[in-house]
């Protein structure tokens, strides 16, 4: 399992991870073809860090800066620690 760098809530990070995906075949498919199907994608995500909880990290791609909409986040994502290949800190919360 990956060792996380020292991170604080709101730090900007880059995560390389394996994302599960669905096949491009809709409907019925031969079992043998499915067994041999590669269904993982390597993905790179740049987001704000929002903590580690029970085996995964929480991220958000967007956050509000205006005072009237304080502490709103959007495009949230949770990534299981076992799927993370690499993680690096890009910047700190200001």
C-alpha positions in Angstrom: 0.0 0.0 0.0 1.1 3.5 -0.8 2.6 5.8 1.9 0.9 9.2 1.8 3.1 12.3 2.0 2.4 14.7 4.9 -0.8 16.4 3.7 -3.2 19.0 5.1 -6.8 19.6 4.2 -6.9 21.8 1.1 -3.4 20.9 -0.2 -3.1 20.6 -4.0 -2.0 17.1 -5.0 -1.4 15.0 -8.1 -2.4 11.3 -7.9 -1.6 8.6 -10.3 -4.1 5.7 -9.8 -5.9 2.7 -11.3 -9.5 3.4 -12.1 -11.9 0.6 -12.7 -13.9 0.9 -15.9 -16.6 -0.8 -17.8 -16.1 -2.7 -21.0 -17.1 -1.2 -24.3 -19.5 -4.2 -25.0 -23.1 -3.6 -24.1 -25.4 -6.5 -23.6 -24.4 -10.1 -23.8 -20.8 -11.1 -24.1 -18.8 -14.4 -24.1 -17.4 -15.2 -20.7 -14.0 -16.0 -22.1 -13.7 -12.6 -23.8 -14.7 -10.9 -20.5 -12.2 -12.9 -18.4 -9.4 -11.7 -20.7 -10.6 -8.1 -20.8 -8.3 -5.4 -19.4 -10.7 -3.3 -17.3 -8.3 -0.9 -15.5 -7.2 2.5 -16.7 -4.2 4.4 -15.4 -5.4 7.9 -14.5 -3.7 11.1 -13.3 -5.8 13.5 -11.2 -4.9 16.9 -9.8 -7.2 17.9 -7.0 -7.4 19.4 -3.5 -6.9 16.9 -0.6 -9.8 16.5 1.8 -8.6 13.7 4.1 -8.0 10.0 4.5 -10.9 7.9 5.7 -11.1 4.2 6.1 -8.8 3.1 3.3 -9.4 5.9 0.8 -8.6 9.5 0.2 -11.2 12.2 -0.5 -10.5 14.8 -3.1 -12.3 17.8 -4.7 -11.4 19.4 -8.0 -13.0 22.8 -7.3 -13.6 25.0 -4.3 -15.1 28.5 -4.0 -13.0 31.5 -3.2 -15.7 34.2 -2.7 -16.6 35.1 0.9 -20.4 34.7 0.3 -19.9 31.0 -0.8 -17.3 30.0 1.8 -16.1 26.4 1.9 -18.1 24.9 -1.0 -16.5 22.2 -3.0 -17.4 20.5 -6.3 -16.4 17.4 -8.4 -15.7 15.2 -5.4 -13.8 11.9 -5.7 -12.8 9.1 -3.3 -9.9 6.9 -4.4 -9.1 3.6 -2.6 -5.5 3.6 -1.2 -4.9 0.2 -2.9 -5.5 1.8 -6.3 -3.0 4.7 -5.9 0.3 4.2 -7.7 1.9 7.5 -6.9 1.0 10.7 -5.0 2.8 14.0 -4.7 2.1 17.3 -3.1 2.0 20.2 -5.6 1.0 23.1 -3.3 -0.3 24.1 0.1 -3.6 25.7 1.1 -3.2 29.5 1.4 
